[in-house]
Every structure is written in C-alpha cells, then in structure tokens.
Amino acid sequence: MKTWHVLPALVLLGLLAGCASRGPSVAGQASLTDPQALAAAQAGQATRSAWLRTHPQWSFQGRVAISQNGKGGNGRMDWQQDGDSYQVSLSAPITRQSWQLHVDPQGARLLGLEGGERSGPDAAALLQAATGWQVPVQALSDWARGMAAEGMAGESRYNLQGQLQHLQQQGWQVDYAEWLAPQGDQPAMPRRIEAARGEAKVRLIIDQWSLEAGP
C-alpha cells in the first residue's frame, strides 16, 4: 500500500524564503532575573492569559516551516479557532498544493490528501501517521498566542521587557523571538515563534492576528 505524504511538495524550490530564513533569535538574549521585575512579568502574563481565554474566537495568518530528520517544508498557514474547534489550512502558492485539518471535540479530519480524507481521535497522531511530521497541534493553539498550554506542566522565562521569551512543555522548547505591539485592548501577540523537540522543529511567522471583540 502506498503511503501518502502531505508536505514533500512544499520542500521544492524553497517555497517561502522569508519563512525559511531565520529572523531574530532568542539565543544569547538576556532573560529577566530581578525578583521584583520577574514577579511583575508573571503577574502580567497571568492577566494576559486570562484575557485571551475569555476570547475563544480568534485567527491568524502567517507562514510556517517544518523540519524533521533533515527533511522540511514551508507554506502559508491560516488558523481559525472557535472555542474547542479549529481549522488549520496549509498551502504552497507555487505548487498550489494544500490541505486542511478540522478538529472538534469529536475528533480530527485531514483533507487534501491524494489518498483521500483521513480521520482519527487525535489531531497530532493523525498528522504524524499521514505525514511523518511531529506537530504539537493542540498545544500550538496556546503557544501561538504566547502562553503555556493549559493542563501541561512546564517552565517559562521572560525577556527584559517582561514578555514571554521561552517555554518548556512536554519536551518541546518554545522560543519567542519577536512580538507585535498591542492593538487597542488586545495585548501584544507573538510575531515569530520557534518550537523544537529533538529533530522535530516548527517555525512560525505570524503576519496578522484577529481576535473577537470580547464578551
């Protein structure tokens, strides 16, 4: 039986050089260590996370680069979230290949595969079975918004501006290299994120955020 892969076509021709090229890195950047400033940053992060969790409808558009064991691919990503349900679309403008991941409390569906639709109870397991890629989809919903994934133990560090700089959860190292300025009552949101666990790496550049007006 032939194994169908979603992303290999995205590797061709270095599709999105802007995503593939590295931007600012958190390596070597100073972390917040002053106890009083650190406590203020932690309190600010708690307030920010609480605000975000009261806004369950949100979306972002950006670019993603995924690599594992020397193989990788780049593409456009569109994430639409509505509470516990979300849809992730990934496309390669040059090859015009695309796929969509639909997730709700009943399970996950992966569309756009040459071998037809696939489904399963766990989105990350479904992606890995279909593509061979490790992508922490459920946690990424929180990590992309610049906060620890709910229900998971972990460690965090903050930069000198009091913004989240590094998260460590479930063996993943998540670095925040760049933030977008606050807009109205919307807090600062991540612009550039890099997550890695062993040979698996996910790099995300977010071009546009959209959050609901609020309750």
N, C-alpha and C positions, 0 to 999 in steps of 0.2 A: 504493500500500500504506500502510495506517495505521501510524504509529509509536506503539508502546505505551510509556507512561511509568509508572514505579513510584510516584514520590513526589509528584506535584502535589496529590493529595488531602490530603496531610499539611499543605499550606500553609493550608488553610481554618481559619478561626476561631482562629488562633494556638494550636494544639492543646495545647502544653505550655508555658505561660507561664514556669514555673520554669526550663525549659531555655533558653528564648529570652532571658530576662533575663540580663544579664551579672553575674557574681559578681566576686570579687577579680581584678584584672588584674595581670600582671607588669610592665606598663609603669610605669616610674618606680621600681620596686623595686630596691634595691641588690643588686649581684652580688658574689660573693666575689672578692677580688683579692689578699689576702695570700698570698704564695707557699707558705708552710708550710701554711696552712689549706686552700688550693686543692689542694695535693698530697694532703692527708688526705681531702678530699672526693672526689677522683678515685680514690683507693685504696678508699674506702668504696663508691663506685659500682661499681668493678670486682668487689668481693666480692659486692655485692648482685646484680649481673647474673649472676654465676656461679651464685649460689644459685637464681635464677629459672630459669636454663636447665637446672638439674637437676630442675625441677618442671614437666614439659611438659604436665601436665593441669591446666587452670585455667578459670575462667569469671568473667564479671562481668555484672551487670545495671545498666542506667542509662538515661540519656536523651541523645539526640543531636540536634543542629541542623546542617543542611547548607545552605549558600547558595552561589550562583554567578551572576554577572551579574545581580544584582538579584532573583533568584528563590530561594526557600528553602522548607524544610520541617522539621518537628520530629517526633520519635517516640520510642517506647521501644525500647531496644536490648538484646538478650540475646546474649552472645558465649560460645560453648562451644568450648574448644580441647583437642585431644588430639594432641600432637606436631605433625606436619606437616599434620594435618587439622583443619578447624574449621567451625563452623556459626554464621552470624550471622542473627538474626531481628530484623526491624524491624516495629513495629506502631503504628497510630494508634488509641488507645482510643475516640475519639469516632466516627470513620468506620468502625472495625473493619476497615480495610484492613491487610494485612500481606504481607510477602514474606520468603523465606528464601534465603540464599546458602550453598551447600555447597561446600567446597573441600577437595580432597585432592591427592596428588601426580599424579593422572591428569588433573586439570583442575577446572573450576568449573561449577556448575549454579545457575541462578537460578529459583526457583519463586514462584508467586503472581501472575505477570503475567497480565493479562487476555488477552493473545495467546498464552498457553501458556508452557511451560518453555523456557528458553534455556540453552545451554551453550557453553563455549569453554575454551581452554587457559589463559587468564589472567583472574583474577578482576577486577582493576581495569579491564581493557579491556572485559570483559563488562558490568560495571556502567555504564561510560561509554556503550557502544553502546546499552544498553537504556534508560538513564535520562537521559543527558546530563550526569551528575554525575561530577566528578573526586573519587574517594575512594581514597587510597593504602592499599588493604586489606592487602596483605602487610606493609608497614612498620608499619601501625597495630597489628598484633599485638604488636610490640615497643614501639612508642611508648606504647600504652595501659598497659603495665607499667612505664613510666618508665625506658626505656633506649633507646640508639641501635639502629636496625635493623641486624641483622647483615649484614656484607658490603657496607655502604654507607659511603663516606667522609662526614665531617661535622664540625661544631664543636659544642661544648657550653659552657654556663655554669651556675654553681651559685649558690643563694641563700646568705644568711648563716648558715643552719642546715646548710649542706653538702648540701642536696638539689638534685637536678637542677632547673634553672629554665628552660633554653632549649636546644633542639636545632635544628640546621640541617642538613638532609639532602635531597638531590635537589631542591633549590629550595623545599622546604617549611620554613616556620618553625613550630616546635612549642614552645608555651609551657605551663608547668606552674604554674597559679595557686594550687593547693591540694593538700595531701597528707593522707592518712589516717594515723593513728598506727599503729605496729607492733602486731601481734597475735601473742603467743606467739613462735615462731621465725620467723614471717612478717614480712618487712621492711615498712617504710612503703610504701604504694601510692598512686598518683595518685588524686585525687578529681575535679579539674577540669583539662581539657586543651583547648587551642585550637590547631588546625593551620591554616595558610594558605599558599597559593601563588597569587599574583596575585589574581584574583577568586574563586577557589575557597576556601571556608572550611568547616572541620568543627569543631564544638564539642561536647565530650563531658563529661557529668557522671556519674560512676560512684557508684551508691548502695551496691553490695555486691560484694565480692570473695570468691572461693572458690578456694583453692589446695590441691592434693593434699598429703597428709601428708608426702610425701618418699620417697626411695629407701631 
